[in-house]
Amino acid sequence: MMRKSPMKQENRQTISGADFKEYFQPENLQKALEIKAEYKEELKVAAGSTDLLVANYEKLHEIEYWLDLVKLDELKEIKVKDNKLHIGAMVTHLDLMDSDLIKDKLPVLAAAAEDVGSPQIRSRGTIGGNICTSSPAGDLLAPLLSYEASFKLQTEAGERIVKAEDFFTGPKRNLMEADELLTEIIIPMTENKREGSWIKVGRRKALVISTLTLAVVLEFEGEKIVKAGVAMGSVAPTPVRLKGIEAVMIDQTLKDLDYKALGKEVKSSINPIDDLRGTKEYREDVAVDVMVRALNELERKVSS
Ligand SMILES: Cc1cc2nc3c(=O)[nH]c(=O)nc-3n(C[C@H](O)[C@H](O)[C@H](O)COP(=O)(O)OP(=O)(O)OC[C@H]3O[C@@H](n4cnc5c(N)ncnc54)[C@H](O)[C@@H]3O)c2cc1C
């Protein structure tokens, strides 16, 4: 039987996306920064474009100037310098989950990268794009807060280093200026034993925007917790670090902690909203459960 040809889809663009005035694809960072300095907010920066094209689908024809970072190999490196891990902004989720260095030193970040979208999204989407989109549901953001990451923001004239916990200012908002590019993510290393846990709650197993995420990173001297990073996504207008919870953990062993009490403390530290993926009450209850689950998992890891 002959199949009917599918109806031709109507093109929702009024003008073709090729009506831009300039599409820059520089081969070095200095050139990219010069272009950014000249065009500022008129310029759309494209990394893997997985967020960008979805967000701008209806108005691609309005974008006149593009800066594509794809040829900036200097932003695709993962390296150790001065006892810190430096991750280039153009490192993809796939690079993160495949990197032996990341798996060894930052397993919570590797696990979160593995949970992003689908193989296609992971091979195109970048850590820099995840950060600059600044969605409270961005999967890499809670792990970056827990590892006390900082971000290098560069302009043609110089650079500044901003702590991840200061970077996010609201849903899909951050403190980047129009002439800045995010170039590097910097994470301190440690001599201490560091263990972590990553939990993503969503409605499906793949291609799912998180309903809630939790990243816990603990540093130990012997059995004593000497540093704690606890952060959640999708429970407030920005990803949040739960400093009250961290403070309770310091100088304790895992066995000393009252997991249920800590779980309840989490509930009072967050400010979730109702949306399609879950109600405020659901998120508060899940936040308690995942905190207890993470601590049980950490206890197993530490004692094995
Ligand atoms: C089907 C689908 C599934 C998805 N699933 C997930 C998921 O499970 N978890 C998740 O966290 N995300 C998910 N996403 C969102 C997205 O894939 C990720 O956030 C990804 O990391 C974005 O990276 P990118 O390189 O594609 O960013 P882009 O789309 O290229 O850029 C995103 C934003 O950041 C800006 N930008 C990018 N890089 C820089 C830079 N270096 N300096 C300054 N500005 C910059 C861009 O101008 C743009 O505003 C999904 C998206 C799709 C389409």
The ligand as an SDF file (V2000), in Angstrom:
LIG
                    3D

 53 58  0  0  0  0  0  0  0  0999 V2000
   15.9430   17.7920   24.5890 C   0  0  0  0  0  0  0  0  0  0  0  0
   16.7220   18.5150   25.6320 C   0  0  0  0  0  0  0  0  0  0  0  0
   17.0050   17.8840   26.8470 C   0  0  0  0  0  0  0  0  0  0  0  0
   17.7340   18.5320   27.8300 C   0  0  0  0  0  0  0  0  0  0  0  0
   17.9760   17.8790   29.0060 N   0  0  0  0  0  0  0  0  0  0  0  0
   18.6770   18.5090   29.9800 C   0  0  0  0  0  0  0  0  0  0  0  0
   18.9110   17.8380   31.2320 C   0  0  0  0  0  0  0  0  0  0  0  0
   18.5270   16.6930   31.4690 O   0  0  0  0  0  0  0  0  0  0  0  0
   19.6140   18.5250   32.1770 N   0  0  0  0  0  0  0  0  0  0  0  0
   20.0820   19.8010   31.9710 C   0  0  0  0  0  0  0  0  0  0  0  0
   20.7200   20.3590   32.8610 O   0  0  0  0  0  0  0  0  0  0  0  0
   19.8700   20.4300   30.7980 N   0  0  0  0  0  0  0  0  0  0  0  0
   19.1820   19.8290   29.8020 C   0  0  0  0  0  0  0  0  0  0  0  0
   18.9470   20.4740   28.6160 N   0  0  0  0  0  0  0  0  0  0  0  0
   19.4230   21.8480   28.4620 C   0  0  0  0  0  0  0  0  0  0  0  0
   20.8050   21.9870   27.7540 C   0  0  0  0  0  0  0  0  0  0  0  0
   21.0720   20.9190   26.9040 O   0  0  0  0  0  0  0  0  0  0  0  0
   21.9770   22.1260   28.7220 C   0  0  0  0  0  0  0  0  0  0  0  0
   21.7440   23.1990   29.6120 O   0  0  0  0  0  0  0  0  0  0  0  0
   23.3060   22.3610   28.0190 C   0  0  0  0  0  0  0  0  0  0  0  0
   24.3670   22.1800   28.9280 O   0  0  0  0  0  0  0  0  0  0  0  0
   23.4200   23.7380   27.3940 C   0  0  0  0  0  0  0  0  0  0  0  0
   24.6940   23.8400   26.7920 O   0  0  0  0  0  0  0  0  0  0  0  0
   24.9040   24.3810   25.3170 P   0  0  0  0  0  0  0  0  0  0  0  0
   26.3750   24.3140   25.0480 O   0  0  0  0  0  0  0  0  0  0  0  0
   24.0350   23.6930   24.3410 O   0  0  0  0  0  0  0  0  0  0  0  0
   24.4380   25.8940   25.5050 O   0  0  0  0  0  0  0  0  0  0  0  0
   23.9070   26.9180   24.4130 P   0  0  0  0  0  0  0  0  0  0  0  0
   22.5150   26.5580   24.0360 O   0  0  0  0  0  0  0  0  0  0  0  0
   24.8850   27.0890   23.2990 O   0  0  0  0  0  0  0  0  0  0  0  0
   23.9370   28.2450   25.2910 O   0  0  0  0  0  0  0  0  0  0  0  0
   23.0640   28.4260   26.3810 C   0  0  0  0  0  0  0  0  0  0  0  0
   23.1400   29.8840   26.8650 C   0  0  0  0  0  0  0  0  0  0  0  0
   24.4230   30.1760   27.4020 O   0  0  0  0  0  0  0  0  0  0  0  0
   25.0990   31.1990   26.6540 C   0  0  0  0  0  0  0  0  0  0  0  0
   26.5030   30.7560   26.6170 N   0  0  0  0  0  0  0  0  0  0  0  0
   26.9270   29.5000   26.3140 C   0  0  0  0  0  0  0  0  0  0  0  0
   28.2510   29.4120   26.5070 N   0  0  0  0  0  0  0  0  0  0  0  0
   28.6890   30.6330   26.9290 C   0  0  0  0  0  0  0  0  0  0  0  0
   29.9590   31.1580   27.3000 C   0  0  0  0  0  0  0  0  0  0  0  0
   31.0520   30.3920   27.3050 N   0  0  0  0  0  0  0  0  0  0  0  0
   30.0320   32.4490   27.7010 N   0  0  0  0  0  0  0  0  0  0  0  0
   28.9100   33.2200   27.7130 C   0  0  0  0  0  0  0  0  0  0  0  0
   27.6720   32.7890   27.3820 N   0  0  0  0  0  0  0  0  0  0  0  0
   27.5680   31.4970   26.9870 C   0  0  0  0  0  0  0  0  0  0  0  0
   24.3830   31.2420   25.3180 C   0  0  0  0  0  0  0  0  0  0  0  0
   24.4570   32.5170   24.7280 O   0  0  0  0  0  0  0  0  0  0  0  0
   22.9520   30.8990   25.7300 C   0  0  0  0  0  0  0  0  0  0  0  0
   22.3200   32.0210   26.2680 O   0  0  0  0  0  0  0  0  0  0  0  0
   18.2200   19.8470   27.6010 C   0  0  0  0  0  0  0  0  0  0  0  0
   17.9650   20.4820   26.3750 C   0  0  0  0  0  0  0  0  0  0  0  0
   17.2260   19.8340   25.4010 C   0  0  0  0  0  0  0  0  0  0  0  0
   16.9690   20.5320   24.0940 C   0  0  0  0  0  0  0  0  0  0  0  0
  1  2  1  0
  2  3  1  0
  2 52  2  0
  3  4  2  0
  4  5  1  0
  4 50  1  0
  5  6  2  0
  6  7  1  0
  6 13  1  0
  7  8  2  0
  7  9  1  0
  9 10  1  0
 10 11  2  0
 10 12  1  0
 12 13  2  0
 13 14  1  0
 14 15  1  0
 14 50  1  0
 15 16  1  0
 16 17  1  0
 16 18  1  0
 18 19  1  0
 18 20  1  0
 20 21  1  0
 20 22  1  0
 22 23  1  0
 23 24  1  0
 24 25  2  0
 24 26  1  0
 24 27  1  0
 27 28  1  0
 28 29  2  0
 28 30  1  0
 28 31  1  0
 31 32  1  0
 32 33  1  0
 33 34  1  0
 33 48  1  0
 34 35  1  0
 35 36  1  0
 35 46  1  0
 36 37  1  0
 36 45  1  0
 37 38  2  0
 38 39  1  0
 39 40  1  0
 39 45  2  0
 40 41  1  0
 40 42  2  0
 42 43  1  0
 43 44  2  0
 44 45  1  0
 46 47  1  0
 46 48  1  0
 48 49  1  0
 50 51  2  0
 51 52  1  0
 52 53  1  0
M  END
$$$$
